[in-house]
Amino acid sequence: MASDAMVQKMTDMMARFIGYTGIILPDDVTAKLKELRAKEDNPLAKVIYDTMFRNQALAEEMRRPSCQDTGAIQFWVRCGTGFPLINDLAGLLRQAVLRATSDTPLRHNAVETFEEYNTGTNTGKDLPTIWWEIVPNRDDCEIYTYMAGGGCTLPGAAMVLMPGEGYEGVTKFVLDRMTSYGLNACPPLLVGVGVATSVETAALLSKKALLWPIGSRNPNERAAKMEKLLEDGINAIGIGPQGMGGRYSVLGVHIENAARHPSAIGVAVNVGCWSHRRGHIIFDRELNCTITTHSGCVL
């Protein structure tokens, strides 16, 4: 049974972790941006990359978010049934968002739908968003955090294709979204693609794909080939950093898939911006934590 002290401790740690991920980019994002800057030969694109790194240096120095749009806070929780705080997680994550909003600080981005007022806390009806995976016979808890900014959310879309459209139809769908809305998402982009049966299953998989380390490849050989082809195709469009032109427009393309009905191909896209604020933290049952995304983070 969880004690009040344990609940408070995990709330405090998650509040600090959320704030930290709003300021400091994950190690793999920083490494990929450095790689793209080194390979880019467009002069304006190089200037933009230099500005991005200057932005990050100032964010760290001033302890302020790396982007003014700190997004809607989302969590993907993979929790063991034996984790002692499993019954308290939803509440403490909400409290952690409240704390991070004032302590970091984070921009107020929670607007109650239909009522049209900003709560001022980054919390609201079913916000922060929490997706759950409950794992039997484990007593640890993995939490992925994500700041879903307005610009990188705009290209998001899902639809169901006729089966005859095949994987060429999936490719066309993704490229259509990138050519029409990619500029809004502050390139270079991390593109998550979900392929399943229905719009909701594909959409959830496409969001999940944004949480994996950059450069991850689908274990299916054909899916991995499609990831590379889509990456090359989006780069060939020439969007470039911040949409100002350049050889490289993506941080990567990740595809998540599930088995589907033979009469339908559900496909979805979710996008992360260059300031891809993702975090991954693992707690054991004593609340000792391991952080895989940010090597310099100490809570």
ZIMOVEN-V855981 format. One record per residue. N is the residue number from 1. RES is the residue in one small letter. PHI is phi in whole degrees, -180 to 180 (NA if undefined). OMEGA is omega in degrees with one decimal (* if undefined). Layout:
N_RES_PHI_OMEGA + N_RES_PHI_OMEGA
This chain:
1_m_NA_-176.3 + 2_a_-75_175.4 + 3_s_-92_176.9 + 4_d_-60_-179.5 + 5_a_-65_178.0 + 6_m_-66_178.4 + 7_v_-60_-179.9 + 8_q_-65_179.8 + 9_k_-62_-178.9 + 10_m_-68_176.1 + 11_t_-60_179.7 + 12_d_-61_-178.7 + 13_m_-65_-179.7 + 14_m_-69_177.0 + 15_a_-62_178.8 + 16_r_-67_-179.2 + 17_f_-67_177.5 + 18_i_-59_179.1 + 19_g_-62_-179.9 + 20_y_-61_-177.9 + 21_t_-70_174.2 + 22_g_-76_-176.9 + 23_i_-100_-172.9 + 24_i_-109_178.4 + 25_l_-73_176.0 + 26_p_-60_-178.7 + 27_d_-56_-175.6 + 28_d_-70_177.0 + 29_v_-68_178.2 + 30_t_-60_-180.0 + 31_a_-63_-178.9 + 32_k_-69_177.1 + 33_l_-62_177.1 + 34_k_-64_178.5 + 35_e_-62_-178.5 + 36_l_-67_177.9 + 37_r_-62_-178.7 + 38_a_-68_-177.0 + 39_k_-86_-174.6 + 40_e_-71_177.6 + 41_d_-116_174.8 + 42_n_-81_-174.2 + 43_p_-58_-179.7 + 44_l_-65_178.2 + 45_a_-61_178.9 + 46_k_-63_177.8 + 47_v_-62_-179.7 + 48_i_-65_176.8 + 49_y_-61_177.7 + 50_d_-61_178.5 + 51_t_-66_177.4 + 52_m_-60_-179.0 + 53_f_-71_173.7 + 54_r_-65_176.5 + 55_n_-58_-178.5 + 56_q_-66_178.7 + 57_a_-63_179.0 + 58_l_-69_178.5 + 59_a_-60_-179.4 + 60_e_-69_-178.3 + 61_e_-65_-175.4 + 62_m_-94_-177.8 + 63_r_55_177.9 + 64_r_-129_-177.6 + 65_p_-55_-177.2 + 66_s_-70_175.1 + 67_c_-139_-178.5 + 68_q_-64_175.6 + 69_d_-89_-178.7 + 70_t_-85_165.1 + 71_g_75_168.3 + 72_a_-92_-173.6 + 73_i_-79_179.9 + 74_q_-130_179.0 + 75_f_-130_167.2 + 76_w_-114_-173.2 + 77_v_-111_173.1 + 78_r_-113_-168.1 + 79_c_-118_175.2 + 80_g_-73_-179.4 + 81_t_-65_179.0 + 82_g_-94_179.6 + 83_f_-69_-169.9 + 84_p_-67_-178.0 + 85_l_-106_-175.3 + 86_i_-58_-178.6 + 87_n_-77_-176.4 + 88_d_-105_-169.7 + 89_l_-61_-176.5 + 90_a_-59_-179.0 + 91_g_-68_-176.9 + 92_l_-73_176.0 + 93_l_-67_176.0 + 94_r_-63_178.3 + 95_q_-64_178.6 + 96_a_-64_176.9 + 97_v_-64_176.6 + 98_l_-57_-178.6 + 99_r_-66_-178.5 + 100_a_-63_-179.9 + 101_t_-60_-179.0 + 102_s_-85_-173.0 + 103_d_-81_-171.8 + 104_t_-69_-6.3 + 105_p_-90_175.1 + 106_l_-112_177.6 + 107_r_-65_-179.3 + 108_h_-80_-173.4 + 109_n_-123_-178.1 + 110_a_-100_178.4 + 111_v_-111_179.5 + 112_e_-69_-178.5 + 113_t_-61_-178.7 + 114_f_75_177.0 + 115_e_-79_175.7 + 116_e_57_170.0 + 117_y_-134_-179.7 + 118_n_-87_-177.3 + 119_t_-70_-179.9 + 120_g_76_-176.0 + 121_t_-129_-172.4 + 122_n_63_173.4 + 123_t_-127_179.3 + 124_g_-173_178.8 + 125_k_-62_-179.9 + 126_d_57_174.6 + 127_l_-130_8.6 + 128_p_-67_177.2 + 129_t_-78_176.9 + 130_i_-129_171.8 + 131_w_-104_-171.9 + 132_w_-115_163.3 + 133_e_-129_-179.4 + 134_i_-98_-173.0 + 135_v_-113_177.7 + 136_p_-65_171.0 + 137_n_61_172.0 + 138_r_-131_-180.0 + 139_d_-124_176.3 + 140_d_-108_-178.7 + 141_c_-145_175.0 + 142_e_-100_177.9 + 143_i_-130_171.0 + 144_y_-100_175.9 + 145_t_-107_179.9 + 146_y_-151_175.0 + 147_m_-102_-176.1 + 148_a_-91_-179.8 + 149_g_-71_-178.4 + 150_g_-64_-177.4 + 151_g_-64_-177.8 + 152_c_-76_176.0 + 153_t_-80_-174.3 + 154_l_-57_179.9 + 155_p_-72_-176.0 + 156_g_-60_-179.5 + 157_a_-162_177.6 + 158_a_-149_175.2 + 159_m_-158_176.4 + 160_v_-111_-178.9 + 161_l_-93_168.7 + 162_m_-64_-174.7 + 163_p_-60_-179.7 + 164_g_-67_178.8 + 165_e_-72_173.3 + 166_g_59_-177.4 + 167_y_-76_170.3 + 168_e_-64_177.1 + 169_g_-66_175.9 + 170_v_-62_179.9 + 171_t_-61_179.9 + 172_k_-61_179.6 + 173_f_-59_-178.3 + 174_v_-64_-177.9 + 175_l_-66_176.9 + 176_d_-62_178.9 + 177_r_-66_-178.0 + 178_m_-69_-178.3 + 179_t_-75_-177.4 + 180_s_-97_-175.3 + 181_y_-127_-176.2 + 182_g_-59_-179.6 + 183_l_-61_-176.7 + 184_n_-71_-169.1 + 185_a_-101_176.6 + 186_c_59_179.0 + 187_p_-63_5.1 + 188_p_-73_-168.8 + 189_l_-104_163.7 + 190_l_-100_-173.7 + 191_v_-107_175.7 + 192_g_-102_-179.1 + 193_v_-121_175.0 + 194_g_-114_177.8 + 195_v_-129_-177.9 + 196_a_-158_-178.7 + 197_t_-95_-170.4 + 198_s_-116_-175.5 + 199_v_-63_-175.7 + 200_e_-73_178.2 + 201_t_-70_178.3 + 202_a_-66_-178.4 + 203_a_-65_179.9 + 204_l_-64_178.7 + 205_l_-67_-179.8 + 206_s_-67_175.2 + 207_k_-70_178.4 + 208_k_-59_-178.9 + 209_a_-63_179.4 + 210_l_-73_-174.8 + 211_l_-89_-177.8 + 212_w_-78_177.9 + 213_p_-57_179.6 + 214_i_-61_-177.0 + 215_g_95_175.9 + 216_s_-59_178.1 + 217_r_-124_175.3 + 218_n_-60_-178.8 + 219_p_-66_175.8 + 220_n_-79_-174.6 + 221_e_-59_-178.8 + 222_r_-69_178.1 + 223_a_-65_178.6 + 224_a_-63_177.0 + 225_k_-64_178.3 + 226_m_-65_176.6 + 227_e_-58_-178.8 + 228_k_-68_179.8 + 229_l_-64_178.3 + 230_l_-67_178.0 + 231_e_-60_179.1 + 232_d_-65_-178.6 + 233_g_-66_179.7 + 234_i_-69_175.5 + 235_n_-60_-177.4 + 236_a_-67_178.2 + 237_i_-65_176.4 + 238_g_85_-179.8 + 239_i_-61_177.6 + 240_g_74_-178.8 + 241_p_-62_-178.0 + 242_q_58_177.0 + 243_g_73_-176.7 + 244_m_-98_177.7 + 245_g_96_179.7 + 246_g_163_-176.1 + 247_r_-79_-173.5 + 248_y_-126_-176.1 + 249_s_-121_-176.7 + 250_v_-131_168.2 + 251_l_-78_179.5 + 252_g_167_174.4 + 253_v_-127_178.6 + 254_h_-117_177.9 + 255_i_-113_170.6 + 256_e_-113_-176.8 + 257_n_-136_174.3 + 258_a_-138_175.7 + 259_a_-59_-174.1 + 260_r_-134_173.7 + 261_h_-69_-177.0 + 262_p_-66_-176.3 + 263_s_-97_-176.8 + 264_a_-154_171.9 + 265_i_-127_174.7 + 266_g_-82_-179.4 + 267_v_-138_179.5 + 268_a_-146_177.2 + 269_v_-129_164.9 + 270_n_-129_-171.0 + 271_v_-130_170.4 + 272_g_-111_-178.3 + 273_c_-83_-179.4 + 274_w_-61_176.4 + 275_s_-89_-170.1 + 276_h_-84_-171.0 + 277_r_-92_-178.9 + 278_r_-117_176.5 + 279_g_-136_178.4 + 280_h_-140_-178.1 + 281_i_-134_-179.3 + 282_i_-122_176.6 + 283_f_-108_168.8 + 284_d_-89_-173.6 + 285_r_-69_177.2 + 286_e_-96_-179.2 + 287_l_71_164.0 + 288_n_-69_-174.0 + 289_c_-124_173.7 + 290_t_-125_179.2 + 291_i_-112_-175.2 + 292_t_-97_-172.2 + 293_t_-96_-173.5 + 294_h_-131_-174.1 + 295_s_-66_-176.1 + 296_g_-94_-174.3 + 297_c_-84_174.6 + 298_v_-125_-176.4 + 299_l_-95_*
